[in-house]
Amino acid sequence: MQEGQPHRTETHLERLASGVSLTRWLIGGNFALGALKILVGWIGQSYALIADGLESFTDVVTSILVIAGLQYSAKPADEKHPFGHGRAESVAGLAASVFLVGTAVVIAVQSLREIANPHQPPAWYTLPVLLVIVVVKETFFRLVARKSREVSSVAMHA
């Protein structure tokens, strides 16, 4: 254990590694969900499903930020950072939050534009796809919430 980093034990680093592992798995899952949502939304003329697909791709970006923060925060102390790099995780969480808020604003503005221009109702099959996706996303949320508590990760929690 390095001086100035009492919380960076081997067990903590192992837990961070398991957080990174879950986050990598979620990147693939969110990418697949995003592609499915956009494809079904485009074919079924569901602009809400397309917007939700874009939101899934933002989850991919925020997951990459979380991984970067977790990995950088695990670096040992050095001359420039005598107390370690632990705050990088908080910075990654903040960056992920800002990115999500920005994306939400863009989607909200586009939604208002779509409301102003009436469209045909979406195809019937977009609803069952959406219901399955809601279940999958809830599962993702619960996995991340549990893992963020296990590894005490503010970046994963964000």
URSUL-V840131 format. One record per residue. RES is the residue in three letters. PHI is phi in degrees with one decimal (999 if undefined). Layout:
res->RES phi->PHI
res->RES phi->PHI
This chain:
res->MET phi->999
res->GLN phi->-85.5
res->GLU phi->-64.3
res->GLY phi->86.3
res->GLN phi->-133.7
res->PRO phi->-65.8
res->HIS phi->-86.7
res->ARG phi->-93.8
res->THR phi->-80.0
res->GLU phi->-60.9
res->THR phi->-62.6
res->HIS phi->-63.5
res->LEU phi->-64.8
res->GLU phi->-64.5
res->ARG phi->-66.5
res->LEU phi->-61.5
res->ALA phi->-62.1
res->SER phi->-69.8
res->GLY phi->-66.2
res->VAL phi->-64.1
res->SER phi->-61.1
res->LEU phi->-62.8
res->THR phi->-62.6
res->ARG phi->-62.8
res->TRP phi->-62.6
res->LEU phi->-67.7
res->ILE phi->-59.4
res->GLY phi->-62.5
res->GLY phi->-63.5
res->ASN phi->-68.8
res->PHE phi->-64.2
res->ALA phi->-63.4
res->LEU phi->-63.0
res->GLY phi->-60.4
res->ALA phi->-63.8
res->LEU phi->-62.9
res->LYS phi->-61.0
res->ILE phi->-65.5
res->LEU phi->-63.1
res->VAL phi->-66.2
res->GLY phi->-63.3
res->TRP phi->-68.8
res->ILE phi->-65.9
res->GLY phi->-90.2
res->GLN phi->56.3
res->SER phi->-109.1
res->TYR phi->-68.6
res->ALA phi->-65.1
res->LEU phi->-68.1
res->ILE phi->-64.3
res->ALA phi->-61.6
res->ASP phi->-66.1
res->GLY phi->-63.8
res->LEU phi->-63.9
res->GLU phi->-64.0
res->SER phi->-63.7
res->PHE phi->-68.5
res->THR phi->-67.4
res->ASP phi->-62.3
res->VAL phi->-62.5
res->VAL phi->-63.5
res->THR phi->-65.7
res->SER phi->-64.0
res->ILE phi->-64.0
res->LEU phi->-62.3
res->VAL phi->-62.8
res->ILE phi->-59.4
res->ALA phi->-60.0
res->GLY phi->-65.0
res->LEU phi->-63.7
res->GLN phi->-68.0
res->TYR phi->-68.3
res->SER phi->-67.6
res->ALA phi->-80.3
res->LYS phi->-63.7
res->PRO phi->-72.4
res->ALA phi->-61.6
res->ASP phi->-140.5
res->GLU phi->-61.5
res->LYS phi->-77.5
res->HIS phi->-130.3
res->PRO phi->-64.7
res->PHE phi->-101.7
res->GLY phi->94.2
res->HIS phi->-116.0
res->GLY phi->-57.0
res->ARG phi->-72.3
res->ALA phi->-59.8
res->GLU phi->-64.8
res->SER phi->-65.8
res->VAL phi->-63.5
res->ALA phi->-63.5
res->GLY phi->-62.6
res->LEU phi->-64.8
res->ALA phi->-61.3
res->ALA phi->-63.1
res->SER phi->-64.5
res->VAL phi->-62.9
res->PHE phi->-61.5
res->LEU phi->-64.8
res->VAL phi->-63.9
res->GLY phi->-60.1
res->THR phi->-64.8
res->ALA phi->-61.9
res->VAL phi->-64.3
res->VAL phi->-61.2
res->ILE phi->-64.8
res->ALA phi->-63.2
res->VAL phi->-62.2
res->GLN phi->-64.6
res->SER phi->-62.7
res->LEU phi->-63.1
res->ARG phi->-64.6
res->GLU phi->-67.3
res->ILE phi->-63.7
res->ALA phi->-68.9
res->ASN phi->-114.2
res->PRO phi->-59.7
res->HIS phi->-129.0
res->GLN phi->-69.7
res->PRO phi->-63.1
res->PRO phi->-66.1
res->ALA phi->-63.5
res->TRP phi->-59.5
res->TYR phi->-75.4
res->THR phi->-72.0
res->LEU phi->-67.3
res->PRO phi->-61.4
res->VAL phi->-62.3
res->LEU phi->-63.1
res->LEU phi->-63.4
res->VAL phi->-63.4
res->ILE phi->-64.0
res->VAL phi->-59.8
res->VAL phi->-63.7
res->VAL phi->-63.3
res->LYS phi->-65.1
res->GLU phi->-63.5
res->THR phi->-62.7
res->PHE phi->-57.0
res->PHE phi->-58.7
res->ARG phi->-64.7
res->LEU phi->-62.2
res->VAL phi->-67.0
res->ALA phi->-60.9
res->ARG phi->-64.3
res->LYS phi->-66.5
res->SER phi->-65.2
res->ARG phi->-69.6
res->GLU phi->-60.9
res->VAL phi->-98.4
res->SER phi->51.6
res->SER phi->-107.1
res->VAL phi->-71.5
res->ALA phi->-66.5
res->MET phi->-67.2
res->HIS phi->-67.5
res->ALA phi->-67.2
